[in-house]
């Protein structure tokens, strides 16, 4: 059975020694009193919840799955899930980073980021139940009416109610402009919604007393396509003016999807039959309102794969130290044993270090984004808020796609470390692989993320957002460019920082001639951009480690960090060269293939 130890030391290193979050908090009045001791205490308690409450339920949920009562349309979650959720609510975890206006604790988003990494590592399927509530809360907070906020936000904050996002329909996934769900105005100002939604995570369950569905639908006479979509809040149970729950609303689960992974989460086919809802935001502007939730979900999905990468690595590392097979090529290492542990073999170390680098680079990137979110929301300087928001927008598709691509690769490599034992259920490694696969698909496939990055976030503003990040890279290069100990980390980063500007311009010019050139280059481009961000993060982590060692620290943590950074720059970062070459191959070898694909 797999085990999980929360990576508190690495989280604390990134937060306190690399990002220096408490210095950043000091400039934000809402967080000025949050000190390192508070941060560490929250992480320690959150880690206990993840490791002691959620992790033991992971394989239980995978094997039991959820069950639907076709008569009542109620879903029973796996054994222990409901009780774990009660402990989650009792501990105040849903309210951790929610503003105090609606009962939240008002702590910085970086703490929720760490909490959710740990919960995803322990049990991704369970974590999806409360996970979407944060996005629903954010969408209603920004676009909801005062009445909607009073009705829904306190309960979402406390965790008494959960939230979902209902977008996909049987005939339309990415292309939401094709959706058919209808919303008919009613005399009392509400709307009656009719239609079918599919692939709705946590659409029905027994863990909370009510579920707030945010549903995309069309008003009568709405324009065709995405410009005619509106957003509605549709509760599972109708809510009275005094906040009490009334009768069941006309939205119910008609079926559960039978999936490759995340068996413990109820992925529902939802039917709306005159379901009562209220309009969120302006008519026909629903997609813009829903993007608040979608962007939150995209960052959350990247965090899911980060958690899986970490837990898969931990278990593969332990197995590699214990499993005896063959002798080292360079001579016997365990003379008292019949064979050496497999960790002595170079390729086993390659697999382990790849997963470790993807976990540590991903953690630094995700926490950096969380800090930017805090600054965007609460920094007193408008210019800082604006720039932080632009950087988050640039990094969001990278977090979603790069971390999930890496997560699937890492879980597969960690399964490989186990050999045949990784293919059977008992080890738990095959579950990590299956669970990780969905993260590359939902909340916008990774190709969609790549198109979003290159088309909307880079080319649409002539690379302005990319240049903002480029200036951060250039500043680090200038700061450490003459430091010989940093050369192996800084030099490749500096080269890529220069190359990506020319690379971007080339694709942009070709795209003006033929838009398919952007589509043909986008996936490769996102991985190049991902390595630029990872390279920046690893260089900063190497910088902090070298400074700690120079100050006299003998903590082996810093040596380990430098070794991981060295591996990353030598073995993973060079992928950028081949990616730029394939991107430059253009669209012809993809699109001029009618005979090949006949």
C-alpha positions, 0 to 999 in steps of 0.5 A, spaced: 500 500 500 502 506 498 504 511 503 505 519 503 509 524 507 507 531 506 513 535 503 513 540 508 521 542 508 520 543 500 514 547 501 517 551 506 524 552 502 520 555 496 515 559 501 521 562 505 527 562 502 526 563 495 519 567 494 520 570 501 513 570 502 512 574 509 516 580 506 511 580 500 505 579 505 508 585 509 506 590 503 499 587 503 495 590 509 490 584 509 496 579 510 501 583 514 500 579 520 501 573 517 508 570 519 512 564 518 510 561 524 503 561 522 504 559 515 508 553 517 503 551 523 497 551 517 502 547 513 503 542 518 496 541 520 494 540 513 499 535 512 496 531 517 489 531 515 492 529 508 496 523 510 492 521 516 485 522 513 485 522 506 491 518 504 488 511 507 481 512 503 485 513 496 485 505 494 478 504 497 475 510 493 478 507 487 476 500 488 469 501 490 467 507 486 460 511 487 453 508 486 447 511 483 440 510 486 436 510 479 430 511 483 432 517 487 438 519 483 442 520 489 449 518 489 453 514 495 460 516 495 465 510 497 466 508 505 469 514 509 469 519 504 463 523 507 466 522 514 473 525 511 469 531 509 465 532 515 472 533 518 475 537 513 469 542 514 470 541 522 477 543 521 475 550 517 479 548 511 474 550 506 475 557 509 482 558 509 483 563 504 476 566 503 475 573 504 473 574 511 466 578 508 463 571 508 466 568 514 473 566 511 479 566 514 482 571 510 489 567 509 493 568 503 492 563 497 499 560 497 496 556 503 490 553 500 495 551 494 500 547 499 493 544 502 491 542 495 497 539 493 497 535 499 490 533 499 491 531 491 497 527 493 493 523 498 487 522 494 485 526 488 478 523 487 476 526 494 479 532 493 475 534 487 469 534 491 471 541 495 475 543 490 470 546 485 467 550 490 473 555 490 472 556 483 464 557 484 465 562 490 470 566 486 465 566 480 459 568 484 464 573 488 465 577 482 459 576 478 453 575 483 448 579 485 448 581 492 442 576 494 446 571 490 452 572 495 448 572 501 445 566 499 450 562 497 457 564 499 457 563 507 455 556 505 460 555 500 465 558 505 464 554 511 463 547 506 456 546 508 455 546 501 459 545 495 459 547 488 460 545 481 461 547 474 456 545 468 459 546 461 459 540 457 454 537 453 454 530 449 455 534 443 460 540 445 466 539 449 471 545 448 466 548 443 461 551 448 458 555 443 454 549 440 451 548 447 443 547 447 441 548 454 435 553 455 433 558 460 426 560 460 425 567 464 419 566 469 414 571 472 418 572 479 425 573 475 428 566 476 429 562 470 427 555 468 433 551 465 432 545 461 437 540 458 443 535 459 450 536 461 455 531 462 462 529 465 460 534 471 465 532 477 462 532 483 455 533 480 451 529 485 454 526 492 452 525 499 457 529 503 454 536 503 447 538 504 446 542 498 450 543 491 450 549 487 451 548 480 453 554 475 450 552 469 451 555 462 445 556 458 441 560 452 436 565 453 430 566 448 433 569 442 440 569 444 445 570 439 448 564 436 455 561 438 459 563 444 456 570 444 449 568 446 451 564 453 449 566 460 450 563 466 446 561 472 446 559 479 442 552 480 441 549 487 440 542 488 435 544 493 431 550 493 433 555 498 428 559 502 429 567 503 431 565 510 436 560 508 433 554 509 433 548 504 426 547 500 424 542 495 429 538 491 430 542 484 429 540 477 436 538 476 438 531 478 444 525 476 441 520 471 448 516 470 455 516 472 460 515 467 465 509 468 472 512 467 479 510 467 481 513 473 478 518 479 473 512 481 472 515 487 469 522 484 462 522 482 462 524 474 455 525 473 450 526 467 446 531 469 439 532 467 435 539 468 428 539 467 425 546 468 430 547 474 430 553 477 436 558 477 438 565 477 442 569 472 449 570 474 452 576 471 449 580 465 445 576 459 449 573 454 456 574 458 456 568 461 462 565 458 466 571 461 463 570 468 464 562 468 472 564 466 473 566 473 471 559 475 475 556 469 481 559 470 481 557 478 480 550 475 485 550 470 490 552 476 487 547 480 488 541 475 495 543 474 496 542 482 492 535 481 498 532 477 503 536 482 500 532 488 500 525 484 507 527 481 510 527 488 506 521 491 508 517 486 516 519 486 516 518 494 513 511 493 518 509 487 524 512 491 522 508 497 521 501 492 528 503 489 532 503 495 529 496 498 528 492 491 534 488 490 536 486 483 542 485 479 549 488 481 551 495 479 555 496 473 561 499 477 562 494 482 558 491 488 555 496 492 551 491 497 556 486 499 552 483 504 546 482 500 545 477 494 544 483 489 544 491 489 538 495 490 536 498 484 537 505 485 544 504 484 542 503 476 543 509 472 536 509 468 533 508 475 536 514 477 534 518 471 526 516 472 526 518 479 530 524 478 525 526 472 519 525 477 523 529 483 525 535 478 518 535 475 515 535 482 520 541 485 519 545 479 512 544 479 511 546 486 515 552 485 511 554 479 505 553 482 507 557 489 509 563 485 502 563 481 499 563 488 503 569 490 501 573 484 494 571 485 494 574 492 498 580 490 493 581 484 487 581 489 490 585 495 496 589 493 495 596 495 499 598 489 494 598 482 500 597 478 502 591 482 495 588 481 495 589 474 502 586 473 501 580 477 494 579 474 497 579 467 503 574 469 498 569 472 494 570 465 500 568 462 502 562 466 495 559 467 495 555 461 502 553 462 501 551 469 495 546 467 498 543 461 506 543 463 504 540 470 499 535 467 504 533 461 509 532 466 505 529 471 503 523 467 510 522 464 512 522 472 507 517 474 508 512 468 516 513 470 515 511 477 510 505 475 516 503 471 521 503 477 516 498 480 517 493 474 511 488 474 509 490 481 507 497 478 502 494 474 498 490 479 493 494 484 497 492 490 502 497 489 498 503 488 502 505 482 497 504 476 492 508 480 496 514 480 497 513 472 490 512 471 488 518 475 493 522 472 491 521 465 484 525 466 488 531 468 491 532 461 484 532 458 479 536 462 478 543 464 480 544 457 485 539 453 492 541 453 492 543 446 487 548 448 491 550 453 497 551 448 493 555 443 490 559 449 497 561 451 500 562 444 494 565 440 491 569 446 496 570 451 502 571 447 501 573 440 495 577 441 498 583 445 505 582 441 508 578 446 507 584 452 506 579 457 511 574 455 516 580 455 514 581 462 516 575 465 522 575 460 524 581 464 524 577 471 529 572 467 533 578 465 534 581 472 536 574 475 541 573 469 544 580 470 544 579 478 548 572 477 551 572 471 558 573 473 557 568 479 561 562 477 557 557 482 551 559 478 553 558 471 551 551 470 544 554 472 544 561 469 547 560 462 542 555 459 536 560 462 539 566 459 540 563 452 533 560 452 531 567 454 534 570 448 531 564 443 524 565 445 523 572 443 526 570 436 522 563 436 515 567 438 516 572 432 518 567 427 511 563 429 507 570 429 510 572 422 508 565 419 501 565 423 499 571 419 500 568 413 497 561 415 493 561 422 495 553 421 502 555 423 500 557 430 496 551 431 502 546 428 507 550 433 502 551 439 504 544 443 511 545 442 511 552 444 508 551 450 513 546 453 518 551 451 515 556 455 514 551 461 521 550 461 523 557 461 519 558 467 521 551 470 528 554 468 527 560 472 524 557 478 530 552 478 535 557 478 532 561 483 532 555 488 539 554 486 541 561 488 537 560 495 541 554 496 548 556 494 547 562 499 545 558 505 551 553 504 555 560 503 552 562 510 555 556 513 549 551 513 550 544 513 543 541 511 544 536 506 537 539 503 541 544 499 546 539 496 540 535 494 536 541 491 543 543 487 543 536 485 536 536 482 537 543 479 543 540 476 540 534 473 534 538 470 538 543 466 543 537 464 537 532 462 530 535 461 531 543 459 535 541 453 528 538 450 527 545 448 532 545 442 528 539 439 521 542 441 523 549 437 526 545 431 519 541 431 515 547 431 519 550 426 517 544 421 511 548 420 504 546 418 505 543 411 507 536 414 501 536 418 496 539 414 498 536 407 497 529 409 490 527 405 492 521 403 496 519 409 489 520 413 484 517 408 
